[in-house]
Amino acid sequence: MRKALITLTLALGLGSMFPSFATLPPEEILKDYVMEKGYSEVSQNIAHALIESGAGVLVDVRTQGEFDAGHIEGALNIPVDEIKPGVDPALLPDKHKPVLLYCRTGRRATTAGQRLVANGYEYVVNFGGVSTWHYGLIATP
């Protein structure tokens, strides 16, 4: 009985110390967030809230095969090798609309983000990769 009471007390205490951000609505998560001009990096809970609120174009910069194996729902696939200095991707015509980038770990998204900013894209956000994404992936049938 005493062990169960201690376990319950610890669980309740830790639960209040580490709230689950996944249960908060996007507007609550984003209430103090200001998107920076140029290239920036954000946490995945901020990225998830941005995606849920429709705050930009979601772009997976991995290869087609990686994308087909599992990607975030609603993402466009534009491999990093197709994002070149001086060449705007046809799928991203609006340079003023935020671009939310990811790859497997965030490294290719960094390269893609820097190239997009050099090409004049106003808001480019990298949130890392699917290797740490906890919000679910879908596969291309």
Phi, psi and omega per residue, in radians:
M1 nan -0.816 -3.124
R2 -1.089 -0.707 3.128
K3 -1.106 -0.723 3.113
A4 -1.126 -0.687 3.124
L5 -1.147 -0.730 3.107
I6 -1.125 -0.761 3.119
T7 -1.070 -0.776 3.135
L8 -1.126 -0.739 3.119
T9 -1.082 -0.779 3.100
L10 -1.095 -0.768 -3.136
A11 -1.075 -0.769 3.133
L12 -1.172 -0.704 3.129
G13 -1.140 -0.806 3.128
L14 -1.172 -0.611 3.111
G15 -1.087 -0.600 3.128
S16 -1.414 -0.423 3.119
M17 -1.360 -0.551 -3.071
F18 -2.184 1.396 -3.111
P19 -1.166 2.672 3.136
S20 -1.466 1.985 3.131
F21 -1.229 -0.391 -3.109
A22 -1.153 -0.375 -3.117
T23 -1.563 -0.182 3.108
L24 -1.391 2.497 3.080
P25 -1.206 2.666 -3.103
P26 -0.913 -0.707 -3.106
E27 -1.113 -0.531 3.092
E28 -1.274 -0.739 3.130
I29 -1.138 -0.642 -3.054
L30 -1.598 0.040 -3.007
K31 -1.013 -0.579 -3.141
D32 -1.876 0.075 -3.097
Y33 -1.484 2.313 3.051
V34 -2.174 2.096 -3.134
M35 -1.242 2.243 3.137
E36 -1.408 2.557 3.016
K37 -1.265 2.570 -3.124
G38 1.523 -2.584 -3.109
Y39 -1.644 2.366 3.046
S40 -2.557 2.872 3.089
E41 -2.139 2.431 -3.131
V42 -2.310 2.853 3.079
S43 -1.244 2.828 -3.097
Q44 -1.267 -0.453 3.073
N45 -1.225 -0.613 3.046
I46 -1.167 -0.786 3.128
A47 -1.039 -0.764 3.135
H48 -1.066 -0.738 3.107
A49 -1.130 -0.696 3.096
L50 -1.101 -0.752 3.127
I51 -1.104 -0.825 -3.117
E52 -1.090 -0.553 -3.129
S53 -1.547 -0.024 3.116
G54 1.225 0.587 -3.029
A55 -1.515 0.502 3.118
G56 2.797 -3.038 3.115
V57 -1.749 2.188 -3.122
L58 -1.570 2.169 -3.062
V59 -2.261 2.191 3.044
D60 -1.692 2.092 -3.067
V61 -1.731 0.270 3.088
R62 -1.405 3.069 3.106
T63 -1.187 2.858 3.123
Q64 -1.021 -0.724 3.137
G65 -1.092 -0.748 3.101
E66 -1.124 -0.753 3.129
F67 -1.045 -0.832 -3.117
D68 -1.081 -0.568 -3.120
A69 -1.230 -0.446 3.111
G70 2.943 2.110 -3.115
H71 -2.466 2.955 3.103
I72 -1.356 2.322 -3.102
E73 -0.989 2.334 3.119
G74 1.588 -0.053 -3.107
A75 -1.353 2.532 2.949
L76 -1.582 2.580 3.070
N77 -1.827 1.932 3.050
I78 -2.261 1.652 -3.111
P79 -0.957 2.512 -3.086
V80 -0.928 -0.594 -3.135
D81 -1.159 -0.309 3.096
E82 -1.553 -0.128 3.106
I83 -1.743 1.745 -3.029
K84 -2.033 2.622 3.061
P85 -1.000 2.298 3.106
G86 1.435 -0.043 -3.135
V87 -2.182 2.059 3.135
D88 -1.511 2.293 3.083
P89 -1.080 2.317 -3.100
A90 -1.060 -0.492 -3.125
L91 -1.361 -0.085 3.142
L92 -2.178 1.213 -3.054
P93 -1.313 -0.432 -3.061
D94 -1.707 1.852 -3.097
K95 -1.312 -0.138 -3.141
H96 -1.685 -0.224 3.141
K97 -1.482 2.301 3.134
P98 -0.995 2.479 3.092
V99 -2.001 2.126 -3.129
L100 -1.804 1.969 -3.013
L101 -1.861 2.538 2.974
Y102 -2.667 2.870 3.061
C103 -2.524 -2.379 3.101
R104 -1.525 -0.783 -3.104
T105 -2.179 -0.227 -3.111
G106 1.960 -0.248 -3.088
R107 -1.185 -0.882 3.127
R108 -1.164 -0.564 3.104
A109 -1.143 -0.576 3.066
T110 -1.109 -0.832 3.117
T111 -1.052 -0.839 3.140
A112 -1.067 -0.734 -3.131
G113 -1.095 -0.756 3.123
Q114 -1.121 -0.666 3.116
R115 -1.179 -0.717 3.137
L116 -1.124 -0.746 3.107
V117 -1.102 -0.720 3.092
A118 -1.091 -0.475 3.112
N119 -1.525 0.050 3.040
G120 1.750 0.138 3.084
Y121 -1.259 2.313 -2.956
E122 -1.370 -0.716 -3.096
Y123 -2.264 1.956 -3.127
V124 -2.239 2.114 -3.048
V125 -2.112 2.202 3.084
N126 -1.829 2.227 3.099
F127 -2.086 0.410 3.027
G128 1.611 -2.307 -3.017
G129 -2.538 2.982 -3.120
V130 -1.226 -0.267 3.133
S131 -1.136 -0.359 3.110
T132 -2.136 0.192 -3.095
W133 -1.373 2.163 -3.056
H134 -1.859 0.196 -3.021
Y135 -1.855 0.124 3.054
G136 1.704 2.562 3.106
L137 -2.228 2.732 3.022
I138 -2.141 2.648 3.106
A139 -1.791 2.625 3.050
T140 -1.350 2.200 -3.111
P141 -1.136 nan nan
